[in-house]
Amino acid sequence: MSRITFSTLSLIVATLLMATEGTARELPFEFANGFIRIEARVAQSPEPLHLLLDSGAEASILSLRSAHRLHLKLGGETRVMGVDGESVAYHVKGLRAMAEGVPLGRLSLVVDLPGVDELCGAPVDGIVGLEFFRDHVVQIDYAARCLRVLSQVPAEGLVQRLPLLWQRGVLCAPVVVNGSQPRWTRLDTGCNDALHWVVPRANAQAARRGMSLGFITDPRDTTLATVSLGGQLISPVKTALHGRALFPGEAGLLGNALLSRFGVITIDTVRHQLLLHHPPKD
C-alpha cells in the first residue's frame, strides 16, 4: 500500500499554489441599464438567481418575491435604510450564492425590492453587497463585461490610485467636484448614475441612520460638472444634486456611469485602495 509522506504532501500543495498564483477567477456579468447583473446559484433553487453587484450595500440580500418563490423560512425583522426611505428586512439563514465557482457570500437578509426590475430592465432576485468585496481584490472590467477575483494587485494600465475609507460600514473614495475640496463619497456599483453630490441646504432634512442599501429613483436637480478622481479630470459629468446628506458623513454616491468611463477598475479592500486602469473619455 502506497503512502504519502508529509514532505510529499507539502510538495503537492506548493506546486498547486504555484500553478494558481496570480490566476484570476472570472465570472461574466450583464451590464443591464447601467447595473452589474450576475447569474448566481444557491442550493435552495434549481434555477439561477440574478443578482446586482452593489458595493454601496452593507448587506447582501434576496428579494421578498424570490424568497416566497423558494419557500424560505424568514427569521426576525430588522430595519434597513435606503436612499428612498426605511424598509423592513427579514433575517434568513444558510443562503450562500456562487457564480462560476466563485463564492459571492451569504444572502443574509430578505427585503422587498419594488421597482428594481423596471430600473434594471431585467428580473432581479437580490443584491450582492460588501461581503463579496471584503478581504478580496475585485476587478470590474466594464469593457469585457467580466468580474475578476484576483490574488494580487494588477499594475497593467494603471492610471490612478485612490484611497478607500471604511466609513460606517461602507467604502468611500475622495471626490472633487468643480474644484471643491476632496469629500468622502460612497463607492456605489449599485448606482447606475454617474454621481450624486450633496450641496447642503439649511432647510434640508437630516440624513438617515442605519444599515444602508437601495436605489436612487428620483434625482430632482441635475447639473453638468467637472469631476476629479485623484489626478484624473472628467468632464462633463451629469451630476444629481441633493440638499441633504443621503447618509451621515458622506458627500454622495459615485456610480457606474462614471466608473465605467474607465475600462477597468479594481476595488482592493485589503490595501484600502481603488485602482483606475484606463483614462476616461470626455
Beta strands, then each sheet from edge to edge (+ up, - down):
strand 1: 25-28
strand 2: 30-32
strand 3: 35-40
strand 4: 49-53
strand 5: 61-63
strand 6: 77-82
strand 7: 85-91
strand 8: 96-99
strand 9: 102-106
strand 10: 109-111
strand 11: 126-128
strand 12: 137-141
strand 13: 146-150
strand 14: 160-163
strand 15: 165-167
strand 16: 170-177
strand 17: 183-187
strand 18: 195-198
strand 19: 221-229
strand 20: 232-242
strand 21: 252-254
strand 22: 264-268
strand 23: 273-276
sheet 1: 1+ 13- 12+ 22- 23+ 14-
sheet 2: 2+ 3- 4+ 11+ 5- 10- 7+ 6-
sheet 3: 8+ 9-
sheet 4: 15+ 16- 17+ 21+ 18- 20- 19+
end
